[in-house]
Amino acid sequence: MPVSPECADCLLSRIRHTCILAGRPGDAEAIVSTCAARLAVLREREVPQPVVASDLHRLAAGLLGVRDPYAKVKEESNAVVRDACRVVRPRLVTFRDHVTASIIGNTFDHGVMGHRIADDFLAFFEEEFARGLAIDDCDAIAPLLGRVVYITDNCGEIVLDRLLIGYIAGRGARVTVAVRDGPVLNDATIEDARALGIDRLVDLLTTTGGGSEMGVPLDRVPPELADAIDRADLVIAKGMANYESLTEYTGLPPVAYLLTAKCRPIAGRLGVRVGEKVALLCG
């Protein structure tokens, strides 16, 4: 999906936010200006949105000289959700329960202009859990849980992903989990996954490849992930960037997109309202 004017504004707002998190607000305008010039070039080439976003954030991180501006945010997000899980975990019984919880976790996203992360996550969780899913393909997804590739998104969210992954693996599925290959926004990396013990739950923990890259660059994924996708009965893809990325490809196994629609372009594409939760099976 090419970068729309609304998406371009969102991308540049995140670059400014990254500068603030890195402790360099005084450099924000110059860095945003440099990134805007790069964005104009990429838009002329009609480069897909996740590739553009990745390019800009790598550029900004290089200019800032900070490998992971979101490191503290990621740690804090995981801590908040771990605390909430002590309360909500006993309530998660069915596959749909675990899916819904993991999608609520997808709201821990620092990459969307205008999207606000709840101050009281536990209260927010209770409200959203009761609201349920706007698109609910859980009954069609569940029979495909044989050989599963699970592609994660954000920190905070990954704590609830761990519960869903454990549920799936505990019912005999062979599970490969793929996280980001390098720091980008607040996306989970292999260090984050290992810190939560996800590597001990699954058959394979790997990365999506490509370095600090949003989405899934299928032309650059590690051989073990490419093989797992080829053999998979189901790919579970969390979040909007993975949705935008994988829907550019054909010939994939069935893909379950689990996400909260946090912006108008994605909500419109899915036919839901901003803020609604989606468990959509394609293929």
Helices and strands as residue ranges (DSSP letters): H 5-21, G 25-27, H 28-44, H 49-64, H 71-88, G 89-91, H 95-105, H 121-131, E 135-136, H 138-141, G 142-144, E 147-151, H 157-170, E 174-179, H 190-195, G 198-200, E 204-207, H 223-231, E 234-238, H 239-246, E 255-260, H 264-270, E 277-282
